[in-house]
Amino acid sequence: MYKDSRIIALIVAAGTGSRFGGDIPKQFTKIGGRTVLEASCAAFEKSDVIDDIVVVCSEEYLDYVGSLLSDISKLRAAVLGGAERQDSVRAGLRALCKKSSVVKKNEIVLVHDAARPYLTGELIEKVAAAAYESGAAVPVVRPKDTVRTAEKTLDRNSLFSVQTPQGFKLDILAAAYEKAYADGFAGTDEASVAERAGYEISLVEGDYKNKKITTPEDISLNEIRTGAGYDVHRLVPERECIICGVKIPHETGLLGHSDADVATHALMDAMLGAAAMGDIGRRFPDTSKEFEGISSIILLEKVKSLICDEGYSIGNVDLTVICQRPKLAPYIEMMRETLAAALEIDIGRINIKATTSEHLGFTGREEGIAASAVCTLKR
């Protein structure tokens, strides 16, 4: 359906966030280890339907945004915004139209508030599809609370709360904005501007999780999740014994497709489990040459990036390593430091314990090493 279309995400990030407070605008506040703006851009970056991303920001942060989003491959430009949101959207639209000598009817723009970092790929696709079909579409949700004016209670069944991204054929929205400025009209969102210009707006079912961050309270209610992981690797000659990224001197080492870091593998499974994102076997299959002999700390950093992309940050980690030998006590602090650096969290959030199985079972016979992990995530 989208093969003949160019779909552009226009992300508005020029606001000062006065209601949020603080020393920096809310779009540059960090949640889950990255800024709100990064999280919003990441959703469009991952979407298969998005071709280009343009960010509108204030002059003060223009260079910073370019540096902050340097890893966003779809980013085409950071554009200078205006005094009000409507001015910023207009500046972005003019930049898009200037890039195209002729604005094609099948070019679609999705205008999104940078302060909505919990956007999903599913919602992006729904809005893009509706805009492609009808020319103008916005996501909405029904209010959960009773709404009233000073005089009376309103019928909640006839009311909607409007979200972003709001999708339009580029020529439609550009023309609507120019008409609004010519008439001196100031709309509260793109839909109101397009509607006033005579265009019909299609409503798309939104997502209650796609909330806008306006005050600090909007990011203070964390979702807490817990995951558990377990792994086992055999001890064999002529292999290194690497646990939590630390090479432990021993006459045998751990056998596996990667470096067989049993404790780090258990931790990765715990993190993925907490985020309901599968396991390391699915993410890093042992049939892939890409991961043959790879350091598990590199894989851990990849897992950390994956969960951050979903808006999670790490609460704490508790690891238990079960082996008769080697003795791990002298290396535990180094292990904690290695994991803390890879996860970019304070070492005080990481606990590592080593225990034996009293010569019982395969660990007691020194045939292998086992590890279990528990991890909490916050979103």
DRENMAR-694380 format. One record per atom (N, C-alpha, C): residue in three letters; x, y, z. Coordinates in steps of 0.2 Angstrom, whole numbers, plus 5000, padded with zeros to 4 digits. Layout:
N
ALAXYZ...
END
This chain:
379
MET500449945000MET500050005000MET500450065000TYR501050065003TYR501450125004TYR502050134999LYS502050084994LYS502550084989LYS502650144985ASP502050174984ASP502050234980ASP502050304984SER502150294990SER502150354995SER502850364999ARG502950425000ARG503450445004ARG503150465011ILE503350435016ILE503050455023ILE503550485027ILE503450545030ILE503850585034ILE503550595041ALA504050585046ALA503850605052ALA504150675054LEU503650715056LEU503850785058LEU503750795065ILE504350795069ILE504250785076ILE504450855079VAL503950885083VAL503950955085VAL504250955092ALA504850985093ALA505250985099ALA505551055100ALA505151105099ALA505351175100ALA505151205106GLY504651175110GLY504351205116GLY504851205121THR504651255126THR505051265132THR504851225138GLY504251195137GLY504051155143GLY503951185150SER503651245149SER503651285155SER503251255161ARG502751215159ARG502351185165ARG502751125168PHE503251095164PHE503651045167PHE504151065172GLY504351125171GLY504851155176GLY505551125174GLY506051145178GLY506751115177GLY507151165173ASP507751145172ASP508251185169ASP508251175161ILE507951125159ILE507951105152ILE507251085150PRO507151095143PRO506451075141PRO506351005142LYS505650985143LYS505550915145LYS505750865139GLN505750885133GLN505950835128GLN506650815128PHE507050855133PHE507750835134PHE507850805141THR507350795144THR507350755151THR507450675149LYS507850645153LYS507950575152LYS507450535156ILE507250485152ILE506850425155ILE507050365152GLY507150315156GLY507450245154GLY508150255151GLY508550305153GLY509250305150GLY509350345144ARG508750375141ARG508850415135ARG508350475136THR508450525132THR507950585132THR507250565129VAL506750605131VAL506150595128VAL506150605121LEU506450655118LEU506550665111LEU506850595108GLU507350575110GLU507650505108GLU507150455107ALA506750445113ALA506250395113ALA505750405108SER505550465107SER505050475101SER505250465094CYS505850485093CYS506250475087CYS506350395085ALA506450365091ALA506650285090ALA506050255087ALA505450275089ALA504850235087ALA504750245080PHE504850305077PHE504850315070PHE505450285066GLU506050285069GLU506650245066GLU506450175065LYS506150145070LYS506050075069LYS505450055065SER505050105063SER504450085059SER504650075052ASP504350025049ASP504450005042ASP504150055037VAL503650085040VAL503250135035VAL503550205034ILE504050215039ILE504250285039ILE504950295035ASP504950335030ASP505550345026ASP506050405029ASP505750455031ASP506150515033ASP505950545040ILE506350565044ILE506150605050ILE506450675050VAL506050725051VAL506250795052VAL506050815059VAL506550845062VAL506450875069VAL506450945069VAL505950975072VAL505851055073VAL506051065080CYS506551115081CYS506751135088CYS506951205088SER507151225094SER507251295095SER508051305093GLU508151375091GLU508851385089GLU509351365094GLU509251375101GLU509651365106GLU509851285106TYR509451245104TYR509551175104TYR509751135097LEU509751185092LEU509851155085LEU510451105085ASP511051135087ASP511651095086ASP511551025091TYR511251035097TYR511250985102TYR510850925099VAL510250945096VAL509850895093VAL510150855087GLY510550885083GLY510950855078GLY511350805081SER511750825086SER512150775090SER511850725093LEU511250735097LEU510950685101LEU510650635096LEU510450655090LEU510050605086LEU510550575080SER511150585081SER511650565076SER511550485074ASP511350445079ASP511250375077ASP510550365073ILE510150415073ILE509450405069ILE509650405062SER509650345058SER509750345051SER509250375047LYS508650385049LYS508150415045LYS508050495046LEU508450515050LEU508450595052LEU508750625045ARG508350675043ARG508550705037ARG508750785038ALA508450805043ALA508550875045ALA508350895052ALA508650945055ALA508450975061ALA508251045059VAL507651065060VAL507351135057VAL507251185063LEU507351245061LEU507251295066LEU506451305067GLY506251305073GLY505551315074GLY505351385076GLY504751395078GLY504451465080GLY504251475087ALA503951535088ALA503751555095ALA503251505098GLU502751485093GLU502251445096GLU502251375092ARG501851325094ARG501851265091ARG501651265084GLN501151305083GLN500851315076GLN501451345071ASP501851385074ASP502351415070ASP502951365068SER503051325073SER503551265072SER503351215067VAL502651195067VAL502451155062VAL502451185055ARG502251245055ARG502251285048ARG502951285046ALA503451295050ALA504151295048ALA504351225045GLY504151175049GLY504351105046GLY504051095040LEU503351115039LEU503051095033LEU503351135027ARG503551195028ARG503951235023ARG504551205021ALA504951185026ALA505551145024ALA505451085020LEU504951045022LEU504750985018LEU504551005011CYS504151055010CYS503951075003CYS504551104999LYS504951135002LYS505551164999LYS506051114996LYS506051055000LYS506451004998LYS506150964992SER505550974991SER505250944985SER505050994980SER505250994974SER505151054969SER504351054968VAL504050994968VAL503350984967VAL503150934973VAL502650964977VAL502350914982VAL501850864979LYS502050804980LYS501650754977LYS501050734981LYS500550714978LYS499950704982LYS499950644987ASN500450594985ASN500550534989ASN501050544994GLU501350604995GLU501750615001GLU501350625007ILE501550595012ILE501150595019ILE501650615024VAL501350665028VAL501750685034VAL501350665041LEU501750645045LEU501450625052LEU501750675057VAL501350715060VAL501550765064VAL501550745071HIS502050745075HIS502050715082HIS502350755087ASP502050755093ASP502350795098ASP502950755101ALA503550785102ALA504150755105ALA504050725112ALA503550765115ALA503350745122ALA502950685123ARG502850645117ARG502450585118ARG502950525116PRO503350505121PRO503850455120PRO503650385120TYR502950365122TYR502750305122TYR502350275116LEU502550305111LEU502150295104LEU502350225102THR501950185099THR502050115096THR502050115089GLY502450065086GLY502450055079GLY501750045076GLU501350005080GLU500649995078GLU500250055076LEU500250105081LEU499950165080LEU500150205074ILE500850205073ILE501150245067ILE500850215061GLU500750145061GLU500550115054GLU499750135054LYS499350135059LYS498650145058LYS498550215056VAL498850265059VAL498750335057VAL499050345049ALA499650315048ALA499850325041ALA499350295036ALA499050235037ALA498650195033ALA497950245032ALA497750265037ALA497150305037ALA497250375033ALA497850405034ALA498050465030ALA498050455023TYR498350395021TYR498450375014TYR497750365011GLU497250335015GLU496650325012GLU496250385011SER496250425017SER495750485017SER496050555016GLY496650555017GLY497050625017GLY497150655023ALA496750635028ALA496850675035ALA496650625040ALA497050615045ALA496850565051ALA497150585057VAL496850575063VAL497050585069VAL496850525074PRO497350515079PRO497150455084PRO496850495090VAL496350455092VAL495950485098VAL495750425103VAL495650445109VAL495450395114VAL494850435118ARG494450395120ARG493850415124ARG494150435131PRO493850495134PRO494050515141PRO493850465146LYS494250455151LYS494050405156LYS493650435162ASP493750505162ASP493450545168ASP492850575165THR492350595169THR491750635167THR492050705166VAL491750735160VAL491950805158VAL491350845159ARG491450905161ARG490950955161ARG491251025160THR490751065158THR490851145158THR490651165165ALA490751235166ALA490551265172ALA489751255173GLU489451245168GLU488651245168GLU488451175169LYS488751125165LYS488451065165LYS488951005163THR488650945165THR489050885163THR488950865156LEU489550855152LEU489550835145LEU489450765144ASP489150745138ASP489050675137ASP489750645135ARG490050595139ARG490650575138ARG490750525132ASN490150495130ASN490150455124ASN490250495117SER490150555118SER490250595111SER490950635112LEU491350625117LEU491950665117LEU492550615116PHE493050645113PHE493750615112PHE494350655114SER494850625117SER495450655118SER495950645112VAL496250695109VAL496550695103VAL497350685104GLN497650635101GLN498350625102GLN498750645095THR499350625095THR499850625090THR500150565089PRO500350545083PRO500450585077PRO499850595073GLN499750655070GLN499250665066GLN499450665059GLY499150625055GLY499350615048GLY498950645043PHE499350675038PHE499050705032PHE499450695026LYS499050705020LYS499450715014LYS499750785014LEU500350785012LEU500750845013LEU500450905010ASP500250895004ASP499950955001ASP499350985004ILE498950935007ILE498350955011ILE498551005017LEU498950975021LEU499151015027LEU499551075026ALA499951075021ALA500351135019ALA499851195017ALA499351175013ALA498851225010ALA498451245016ALA498251205021ALA497851225026ALA498251265031TYR498851255032TYR499251305036TYR499351375033GLU499451375027GLU499551435023GLU498851475024LYS498251445023LYS497651475023LYS497551505031ALA497751465036ALA497651485043ALA498051545044TYR498651555041TYR499051615043TYR498751675039ALA498551655033ALA498251715029ALA497651745032ASP497251695036ASP496651725039ASP496751745046GLY497351735049GLY497551755056GLY497251705061PHE497151635059PHE496851585063PHE497351545067ALA497351535073ALA497751495077ALA497451435080GLY497651375077GLY497351315079GLY497651285085THR497351235088THR497651205094THR498051135092ASP497951115086ASP498251055083ASP498151055075GLU498451005072GLU498451005065GLU497750995062ALA497350955066ALA496750935064ALA496250995064SER496351035069SER495851095069SER496051145063VAL496651145061VAL496851185055VAL496651165049ALA496651095048ALA496451065042ALA495651065041GLU495351055047GLU494651055047GLU494351115045ARG494651175048ARG494451245046ARG494551255039ALA495051225036ALA495151235028ALA494651195024GLY494251155027GLY493751115024GLY493851045023TYR494351015026TYR494550945025TYR494250905030GLU493950845028GLU493650805033GLU494250755037ILE494150745043ILE494650715047ILE494450645049SER494750595047SER494650525049SER494950515056LEU494550475061LEU494750465067LEU494950395068VAL495550385071VAL495850325072VAL495950305079GLU495850245081GLU495850225088GLU496550235091GLY496650275096GLY497250295099GLY497550245104ASP497950265108ASP498250215113ASP498350255120TYR498050225125TYR498050265131TYR498750275134LYS499250225132LYS499950225134LYS500250285131ASN500050305125ASN500350365121ASN500150435124LYS500350435131LYS500150495134LYS500750555133LYS500550615134LYS500950675133LYS501250695140ILE501950695140ILE502250725146ILE502150795147THR501850815152THR501750895153THR501950915159THR501950875164THR502150895171THR502550835173PRO503050845179PRO503450785181PRO503050725183GLU502450735185GLU501950685188GLU501850635182ASP501950655176ASP501750615170ASP502350555169ILE502850565172ILE503450515171ILE503650485178SER503250505183SER503450485190SER503050415192LEU502550395188LEU502250335190LEU502550275186ASN503050245189ASN503350195185ASN503050125185GLU503050085180GLU502850015179GLU503449975181ILE503349935186ILE503949895189ILE503849825186ARG504349795183ARG504349725181ARG504949685183THR504849615184THR505349575187THR505449515182GLY506049495180GLY506149445176GLY506749395179ALA506649335178ALA507149285180ALA507549245175GLY508149235176GLY508549195170GLY508949145173TYR509049095169TYR509449035172TYR509849005166ASP510548985167ASP510948965162ASP511448915164VAL511648865160VAL512148815162VAL512648805156HIS513248805158HIS513748785153HIS514248735155ARG514448695151ARG514948635153ARG515648665153LEU516048635158LEU516748655159LEU517148605155VAL517648625150VAL518048585146VAL518748615146PRO519248575144PRO519848595143PRO519948645137GLU520448685137GLU520648735132GLU520148785130ARG519748805135ARG519248855135ARG519448905140GLU519248965139GLU519349015144GLU518749015149CYS518849035155CYS518249035160CYS518049105161ILE517549135158ILE517349205158ILE516749205162ILE516649245167ILE516049255171ILE515949325172CYS515349355170CYS515249425171CYS515749465168GLY516049445162GLY516549485158GLY517249475161VAL517349445166VAL517949435169VAL518249365168LYS518949365166LYS519249305165LYS519549275171ILE519249215173ILE519449185179ILE519949135178PRO520549135181PRO521049085180PRO520849015182HIS520848965178HIS520648895179HIS520848855174GLU520948785176GLU521248735171GLU520748715166THR520048735167THR519548725162THR519148785161GLY518748785155GLY518348845154GLY517648825151LEU517248875150LEU516548865148LEU516448855141LEU516048805139LEU515948785132LEU515348815129GLY515348855124GLY514748885121GLY514948915114HIS514348935111HIS514448965104HIS514849035105SER514649075110SER514949135111SER515549125116ASP515649175120ASP516149155126ASP515949115131ALA515249095131ALA514949055136ALA514949085143ASP514849145143ASP514849185150ASP514149165153VAL514149115157VAL513549085160VAL513149135164ALA513449175168ALA513149225172ALA512849285168THR513149305163THR512949365159THR512349335155HIS512349275153HIS511849245149HIS511149245153ALA511249225160ALA510649215164ALA510449285165LEU510849335166LEU510649405167LEU510249435161MET510449425155MET510149445149MET509449415148ASP509349345150ASP508749315150ASP508249345155ALA508549365161ALA508149395166ALA507849465163MET508349505160MET508149575157MET507549565152LEU507749515147LEU507249505142LEU506549485144GLY506649435149GLY505949415152GLY505549465156ALA505949515159ALA505549565163ALA505149605158ALA505449615152ALA505149665147ALA504749625142ALA504649555143ALA504249515139ALA504549515132MET505149505131MET505449515124MET505849455122GLY505649395125GLY505949335123GLY506549315127ASP507049285123ASP507649255127ASP508249265122ILE508849255125ILE509449265121ILE509449215115GLY509149155116GLY509149105110GLY508849135104ARG508349175105ARG507949205100ARG508349265097ARG508649305101ARG508949365099ARG509649355096PHE509949305099PHE510649285097PHE510749215096PRO510449185091PRO510449115090PRO511149085089ASP511249025092ASP511948995092ASP512048955085THR511648975080THR511748955073THR512049005069SER512049065072SER512349125068SER513049135069LYS513449145063LYS514149155064LYS514249225066GLU513749265066GLU513849335069GLU514049335076PHE513749285080PHE513849285087PHE514349235089GLU514749205084GLU515249145086GLU515849185090GLY515949155096GLY516549185100GLY516449255102ILE515849285102ILE515749355104ILE515749365111SER515949415114SER515949435121SER515249445123SER515049405128SER514349415131SER514249485134ILE514749525135ILE514649595138ILE514449635132ILE514649625126ILE514349655120ILE513649635119LEU513449575120LEU512749555119LEU512349585125LEU512649595131LEU512249625136LEU512149695134GLU512649735131GLU512449805129GLU511949805124LYS511949755120LYS511349755115LYS510649745118VAL510649705123VAL510049685127VAL509849755130LYS510349785133LYS510149845137LYS509849895132SER510149905126SER509849945121SER509149935119LEU509049865118LEU508349845116LEU507849865122ILE508049855128ILE507449865133ILE507449945134CYS507949985133CYS507850055133CYS507450075127ASP507450045121ASP507050065116ASP506350055118GLU506150015122GLU505450005124GLU505350045130GLY505750095132GLY505650135138GLY505750115145TYR506150055145TYR506350025152TYR507050055154SER507050055161SER507750065164SER507850015169ILE508450005171ILE508549945175ILE508549965182GLY508149925186GLY508049945194GLY508649915197ASN508749845198ASN509249815201ASN509349745198VAL509949715199VAL510149645197VAL510349605203ASP510149545203ASP510449495208ASP510649435205LEU511249415205LEU511549355202LEU511749305207THR511649245205THR511949195209THR512349145204VAL512949135206VAL513349085202VAL513549025206ILE513348965203ILE513448905207ILE513948855204CYS514548855207CYS515048805205CYS515448785211GLN515748725210GLN516248705215GLN516948735215ARG517148745209ARG517748785207ARG517648815201PRO518048865199PRO518448905203PRO518148945209LYS518548965213LYS518349015219LYS518249085216LEU517649105217LEU517549175213LEU517549235218ALA517549225224ALA517549285229ALA518049335227PRO518749315225PRO519149375224PRO518949415218TYR518549395214TYR518349425207TYR517649455207ILE517349455213ILE516649475212ILE516549555211GLU517049595215GLU516949665214GLU517149685207MET517649645204MET517749665197MET517149645192MET516849595194MET516249575190MET515649625190ARG515549655196ARG515049705198ARG515249765194GLU515849785194GLU516149845190GLU515949835182THR516149775180THR516049765173THR515349765171LEU514849735175LEU514149735173LEU513949805174ALA514149845179ALA513849915180ALA514049955174ALA514649945171ALA514949985166ALA514549975159ALA514349905158ALA514049885152ALA513249905152LEU512949905158LEU512249925159LEU512150005160GLU512750035162GLU512750105163GLU512250125169ILE512350085174ILE512050095181ILE512550095186ASP512250125192ASP512750125198ASP512850055200ILE513450045203ILE513649975205ILE513249955211GLY512950005214GLY512549985220GLY511949945218ARG511749945212ARG511149915210ARG511349835208ILE511949815208ILE512149755206ILE512349715212ASN512049655213ASN512349605218ASN512549545215ILE513149515216ILE513349445214ILE513549405220LYS513249345220LYS513449295225LYS513649235221ALA514149195225ALA514449135222ALA514349085228THR514049025226THR513948965230THR514148905227THR514248855231THR514348785229THR513748745230SER513748685227SER513248635228SER513448575232GLU513948595237GLU514148545242GLU514348475238HIS514648485233HIS514948425229HIS514348385226LEU513748405226LEU513148375223LEU513048395216GLY512848345211GLY512648365205GLY513148385200PHE513048405194PHE513548415189PHE513948475191THR513748525195THR514148575197THR514648555203GLY514348515207GLY514748485212GLY515348435210ARG515148405204ARG515748365201ARG516148405196GLU516048465196GLU516448515192GLU516448495184GLU515848475182GLU515648465175GLU515448525172GLY515148575176GLY514948635173GLY514748685178ILE514548745176ILE514348805180ILE513648825178ALA513248835184ALA512648865183ALA512548935185ALA512048975183ALA511949045186ALA511249055185SER510949095190SER510249115190SER510349195191ALA509849225189ALA509749295189ALA509049325190VAL509049375194VAL508349415194VAL508549485193CYS508049515189CYS508149585187CYS507549625187THR507549685190THR506949725190THR507049785184LEU506449795181LEU506449855176LEU505949905178LYS506049965176LYS505550015178LYS505450055171ARG504750065170ARG504550105164ARG504050165166
END
